[in-house]
Amino acid sequence: MSFDLLLGDVRSLKEKRSVVRPIVAELHRKFAVSVAEVGDQDLYRRAQIGLAMVSGDAGHLTEVLDRCERLVAARPEVELLAVRRRFHGGDDE
């Protein structure tokens, strides 16, 4: 899953880190997912956060990803521009 974010009142890369880092940490802590900033590192008002998890149950996977999306969308300091989900199964090459 990836999130494309527009950051609010941010005027530097240092301020961007102070917004993105807590989101990444909260997603990791609350949902035990692998998460990192994966794009737009040189733009201070945009961020891309990538998230991955493994589950043997597709329903559980969908539920956790839905909760992650709601958490990010509810953050007042960012605007969620786009969310992309991609699922891989045991039959994928």
VEXLO-725657 format. One record per atom (N, C-alpha, C): residue number from 1; residue in three letters; atom name; z, x, y. Coordinates in nm, 2 decimals. Atoms other than C-alpha are relative to their C-alpha. Layout:
N
  num  residuo  atomo       Z       X       Y
  NUM      ALA     CA       Z       X       Y
...
END
This chain:
93
  num  residuo  atomo       Z       X       Y
    1      MET      N    0.00    0.09   -0.12
    1      MET     CA    0.00    0.00    0.00
    1      MET      C    0.00    0.09    0.12
    2      SER      N    0.00   -0.07   -0.12
    2      SER     CA   -0.07    0.12    0.35
    2      SER      C    0.02   -0.09    0.12
    3      PHE      N   -0.03    0.07   -0.12
    3      PHE     CA    0.04    0.00    0.69
    3      PHE      C   -0.07    0.07    0.12
    4      ASP      N    0.06   -0.05   -0.12
    4      ASP     CA   -0.16    0.05    1.01
    4      ASP      C    0.08   -0.06    0.12
    5      LEU      N   -0.09    0.04   -0.10
    5      LEU     CA    0.08    0.04    1.30
    5      LEU      C   -0.04    0.04    0.14
    6      LEU      N    0.01   -0.04   -0.14
    6      LEU     CA    0.06    0.03    1.68
    6      LEU      C    0.14    0.00    0.05
    7      LEU      N   -0.13   -0.02   -0.04
    7      LEU     CA    0.37    0.17    1.83
    7      LEU      C    0.01   -0.05    0.15
    8      GLY      N   -0.03    0.06   -0.13
    8      GLY     CA    0.53    0.01    2.14
    8      GLY      C    0.00    0.11    0.11
    9      ASP      N   -0.02   -0.09   -0.12
    9      ASP     CA    0.66    0.21    2.44
    9      ASP      C    0.02    0.15   -0.05
   10      VAL      N   -0.01   -0.14    0.05
   10      VAL     CA    0.59    0.56    2.30
   10      VAL      C   -0.09    0.09    0.08
   11      ARG      N    0.08   -0.08   -0.09
   11      ARG     CA    0.47    0.84    2.52
   11      ARG      C   -0.02    0.15   -0.05
   12      SER      N    0.01   -0.14    0.05
   12      SER     CA    0.49    1.15    2.30
   12      SER      C    0.01    0.00   -0.16
   13      LEU      N   -0.01   -0.01    0.15
   13      LEU     CA    0.47    1.27    1.93
   13      LEU      C    0.15    0.00   -0.04
   14      LYS      N   -0.14   -0.01    0.03
   14      LYS     CA    0.85    1.33    1.95
   14      LYS      C    0.06   -0.14    0.00
   15      GLU      N   -0.04    0.14    0.00
   15      GLU     CA    0.91    0.96    2.04
   15      GLU      C   -0.06   -0.07   -0.12
   16      LYS      N    0.06    0.06    0.12
   16      LYS     CA    0.67    0.86    1.77
   16      LYS      C    0.08    0.03   -0.12
   17      ARG      N   -0.08   -0.03    0.12
   17      ARG     CA    0.87    1.04    1.51
   17      ARG      C    0.13   -0.08    0.00
   18      SER      N   -0.13    0.07    0.00
   18      SER     CA    1.19    0.87    1.63
   18      SER      C   -0.02   -0.15   -0.03
   19      VAL      N    0.03    0.14    0.04
   19      VAL     CA    1.02    0.53    1.56
   19      VAL      C   -0.04    0.00   -0.15
   20      VAL      N    0.05    0.01    0.14
   20      VAL     CA    0.84    0.61    1.23
   20      VAL      C    0.10    0.05   -0.10
   21      ARG      N   -0.09   -0.06    0.10
   21      ARG     CA    1.10    0.82    1.06
   21      ARG      C    0.11   -0.10   -0.05
   22      PRO      N   -0.09    0.10    0.05
   22      PRO     CA    1.36    0.54    1.04
   22      PRO      C   -0.06   -0.11   -0.08
   23      ILE      N    0.07    0.10    0.08
   23      ILE     CA    1.10    0.29    0.91
   23      ILE      C   -0.02    0.06   -0.14
   24      VAL      N    0.02   -0.07    0.13
   24      VAL     CA    1.01    0.54    0.63
   24      VAL      C    0.12    0.01   -0.08
   25      ALA      N   -0.13   -0.02    0.07
   25      ALA     CA    1.37    0.61    0.55
   25      ALA      C    0.05   -0.13   -0.05
   26      GLU      N   -0.05    0.13    0.05
   26      GLU     CA    1.46    0.24    0.53
   26      GLU      C   -0.08   -0.06   -0.11
   27      LEU      N    0.08    0.05    0.12
   27      LEU     CA    1.17    0.15    0.30
   27      LEU      C    0.04    0.08   -0.12
   28      HIS      N   -0.04   -0.08    0.12
   28      HIS     CA    1.27    0.44    0.07
   28      HIS      C    0.14   -0.04   -0.05
   29      ARG      N   -0.14    0.03    0.04
   29      ARG     CA    1.64    0.35    0.07
   29      ARG      C    0.01   -0.14   -0.05
   30      LYS      N   -0.02    0.13    0.05
   30      LYS     CA    1.61   -0.02    0.03
   30      LYS      C   -0.08   -0.04   -0.12
   31      PHE      N    0.09    0.05    0.10
   31      PHE     CA    1.33   -0.05   -0.21
   31      PHE      C   -0.04    0.11   -0.11
   32      ALA      N    0.03   -0.11    0.10
   32      ALA     CA    1.32    0.29   -0.40
   32      ALA      C   -0.15    0.03   -0.02
   33      VAL      N    0.15   -0.02    0.01
   33      VAL     CA    0.95    0.34   -0.32
   33      VAL      C   -0.02    0.14    0.06
   34      SER      N    0.04   -0.12   -0.06
   34      SER     CA    0.77    0.66   -0.24
   34      SER      C   -0.08   -0.04    0.13
   35      VAL      N    0.06    0.04   -0.13
   35      VAL     CA    0.67    0.64    0.13
   35      VAL      C    0.00    0.12    0.09
   36      ALA      N    0.02   -0.11   -0.10
   36      ALA     CA    0.54    0.88    0.40
   36      ALA      C   -0.10   -0.05    0.11
   37      GLU      N    0.10    0.01   -0.10
   37      GLU     CA    0.34    0.89    0.72
   37      GLU      C   -0.12    0.07   -0.05
   38      VAL      N    0.11   -0.06    0.07
   38      VAL     CA   -0.01    0.95    0.59
   38      VAL      C   -0.13    0.01    0.09
   39      GLY      N    0.12   -0.01   -0.09
   39      GLY     CA   -0.25    0.93    0.89
   39      GLY      C    0.04   -0.02    0.14
   40      ASP      N   -0.02    0.01   -0.14
   40      ASP     CA   -0.29    0.93    1.26
   40      ASP      C    0.12    0.09    0.05
   41      GLN      N   -0.12   -0.08   -0.04
   41      GLN     CA   -0.03    1.21    1.29
   41      GLN      C   -0.02    0.06    0.15
   42      ASP      N    0.03   -0.06   -0.13
   42      ASP     CA   -0.20    1.34    1.61
   42      ASP      C   -0.01   -0.11    0.11
   43      LEU      N    0.00    0.11   -0.10
   43      LEU     CA   -0.20    1.00    1.79
   43      LEU      C    0.14   -0.05    0.02
   44      TYR      N   -0.14    0.03   -0.02
   44      TYR     CA    0.13    0.91    1.95
   44      TYR      C    0.03   -0.15    0.00
   45      ARG      N   -0.03    0.14    0.00
   45      ARG     CA    0.08    0.53    1.97
   45      ARG      C   -0.05   -0.07   -0.13
   46      ARG      N    0.05    0.06    0.12
   46      ARG     CA   -0.07    0.48    1.62
   46      ARG      C    0.07    0.07   -0.12
   47      ALA      N   -0.06   -0.06    0.12
   47      ALA     CA    0.08    0.54    1.27
   47      ALA      C   -0.06   -0.06   -0.12
   48      GLN      N    0.04    0.05    0.14
   48      GLN     CA   -0.03    0.50    0.91
   48      GLN      C    0.11    0.04   -0.09
   49      ILE      N   -0.10   -0.03    0.10
   49      ILE     CA    0.24    0.47    0.65
   49      ILE      C   -0.05   -0.04   -0.13
   50      GLY      N    0.04    0.03    0.14
   50      GLY     CA    0.16    0.49    0.28
   50      GLY      C    0.12   -0.02   -0.08
   51      LEU      N   -0.11    0.03    0.09
   51      LEU     CA    0.38    0.35    0.01
   51      LEU      C   -0.05   -0.02   -0.14
   52      ALA      N    0.04    0.01    0.14
   52      ALA     CA    0.36    0.37   -0.37
   52      ALA      C    0.12   -0.03   -0.08
   53      MET      N   -0.10    0.03    0.10
   53      MET     CA    0.56    0.24   -0.66
   53      MET      C   -0.07   -0.03   -0.13
   54      VAL      N    0.05    0.02    0.13
   54      VAL     CA    0.53    0.21   -1.03
   54      VAL      C    0.09   -0.11   -0.07
   55      SER      N   -0.07    0.10    0.07
   55      SER     CA    0.63   -0.09   -1.24
   55      SER      C   -0.08   -0.05   -0.12
   56      GLY      N    0.07    0.05    0.12
   56      GLY     CA    0.56   -0.23   -1.58
   56      GLY      C   -0.02   -0.15    0.02
   57      ASP      N    0.01    0.15   -0.03
   57      ASP     CA    0.58   -0.59   -1.43
   57      ASP      C   -0.07   -0.02    0.13
   58      ALA      N    0.08    0.02   -0.12
   58      ALA     CA    0.31   -0.69   -1.19
   58      ALA      C    0.07   -0.10    0.10
   59      GLY      N   -0.08    0.09   -0.09
   59      GLY     CA    0.53   -0.98   -1.06
   59      GLY      C    0.10    0.07    0.08
   60      HIS      N   -0.11   -0.08   -0.07
   60      HIS     CA    0.81   -0.74   -0.97
   60      HIS      C   -0.07    0.09    0.10
   61      LEU      N    0.07   -0.08   -0.09
   61      LEU     CA    0.56   -0.51   -0.81
   61      LEU      C   -0.04   -0.07    0.13
   62      THR      N    0.04    0.08   -0.11
   62      THR     CA    0.42   -0.78   -0.59
   62      THR      C    0.12   -0.05    0.09
   63      GLU      N   -0.12    0.05   -0.08
   63      GLU     CA    0.77   -0.91   -0.49
   63      GLU      C    0.05    0.12    0.08
   64      VAL      N   -0.05   -0.11   -0.08
   64      VAL     CA    0.88   -0.56   -0.38
   64      VAL      C   -0.10    0.03    0.11
   65      LEU      N    0.09   -0.03   -0.10
   65      LEU     CA    0.56   -0.50   -0.19
   65      LEU      C    0.00   -0.10    0.11
   66      ASP      N   -0.01    0.11   -0.10
   66      ASP     CA    0.59   -0.84   -0.01
   66      ASP      C    0.12    0.03    0.08
   67      ARG      N   -0.13   -0.02   -0.08
   67      ARG     CA    0.95   -0.75    0.09
   67      ARG      C   -0.02    0.12    0.09
   68      CYS      N    0.03   -0.11   -0.08
   68      CYS     CA    0.83   -0.41    0.22
   68      CYS      C   -0.08   -0.04    0.12
   69      GLU      N    0.09    0.05   -0.11
   69      GLU     CA    0.56   -0.58    0.43
   69      GLU      C    0.08   -0.08    0.10
   70      ARG      N   -0.09    0.08   -0.09
   70      ARG     CA    0.81   -0.83    0.57
   70      ARG      C    0.09    0.09    0.09
   71      LEU      N   -0.08   -0.08   -0.08
   71      LEU     CA    1.04   -0.55    0.67
   71      LEU      C   -0.07    0.07    0.11
   72      VAL      N    0.08   -0.07   -0.11
   72      VAL     CA    0.77   -0.35    0.86
   72      VAL      C   -0.04   -0.10    0.10
   73      ALA      N    0.05    0.10   -0.10
   73      ALA     CA    0.63   -0.67    1.02
   73      ALA      C    0.11   -0.05    0.09
   74      ALA      N   -0.11    0.05   -0.08
   74      ALA     CA    0.98   -0.76    1.15
   74      ALA      C    0.05    0.10    0.10
   75      ARG      N   -0.04   -0.11   -0.09
   75      ARG     CA    1.03   -0.43    1.33
   75      ARG      C   -0.05   -0.03    0.14
   76      PRO      N    0.05    0.03   -0.13
   76      PRO     CA    1.02   -0.51    1.70
   76      PRO      C   -0.07    0.11    0.08
   77      GLU      N    0.06   -0.11   -0.07
   77      GLU     CA    0.91   -0.16    1.80
   77      GLU      C   -0.14    0.03   -0.04
   78      VAL      N    0.14   -0.03    0.05
   78      VAL     CA    0.58   -0.17    1.61
   78      VAL      C   -0.07   -0.14   -0.01
   79      GLU      N    0.09    0.11    0.03
   79      GLU     CA    0.29   -0.41    1.58
   79      GLU      C   -0.08    0.03   -0.13
   80      LEU      N    0.07   -0.02    0.12
   80      LEU     CA    0.15   -0.44    1.23
   80      LEU      C   -0.14   -0.04    0.01
   81      LEU      N    0.14    0.03   -0.02
   81      LEU     CA   -0.22   -0.42    1.27
   81      LEU      C   -0.08   -0.04   -0.13
   82      ALA      N    0.07    0.02    0.13
   82      ALA     CA   -0.33   -0.41    0.90
   82      ALA      C    0.09    0.04   -0.11
   83      VAL      N   -0.07   -0.04    0.13
   83      VAL     CA   -0.19   -0.39    0.55
   83      VAL      C   -0.11    0.00   -0.11
   84      ARG      N    0.09   -0.01    0.11
   84      ARG     CA   -0.39   -0.27    0.26
   84      ARG      C    0.08    0.02   -0.13
   85      ARG      N   -0.06   -0.01    0.14
   85      ARG     CA   -0.29   -0.31   -0.11
   85      ARG      C   -0.10    0.04   -0.10
   86      ARG      N    0.09   -0.05    0.10
   86      ARG     CA   -0.44   -0.14   -0.40
   86      ARG      C    0.08    0.01   -0.13
   87      PHE      N   -0.07   -0.01    0.13
   87      PHE     CA   -0.33   -0.19   -0.76
   87      PHE      C   -0.08    0.08   -0.10
   88      HIS      N    0.06   -0.08    0.11
   88      HIS     CA   -0.40    0.04   -1.05
   88      HIS      C    0.07   -0.04   -0.13
   89      GLY      N   -0.05    0.03    0.13
   89      GLY     CA   -0.36   -0.05   -1.41
   89      GLY      C   -0.02    0.11   -0.10
   90      GLY      N    0.02   -0.09    0.11
   90      GLY     CA   -0.35    0.13   -1.74
   90      GLY      C   -0.14    0.02   -0.04
   91      ASP      N    0.14   -0.01    0.04
   91      ASP     CA   -0.72    0.07   -1.79
   91      ASP      C   -0.09    0.07    0.10
   92      ASP      N    0.08   -0.06   -0.11
   92      ASP     CA   -0.83    0.23   -1.46
   92      ASP      C   -0.03    0.14   -0.04
   93      GLU      N    0.04   -0.14    0.03
   93      GLU     CA   -1.01    0.56   -1.48
   93      GLU      C    0.03    0.08    0.13
END
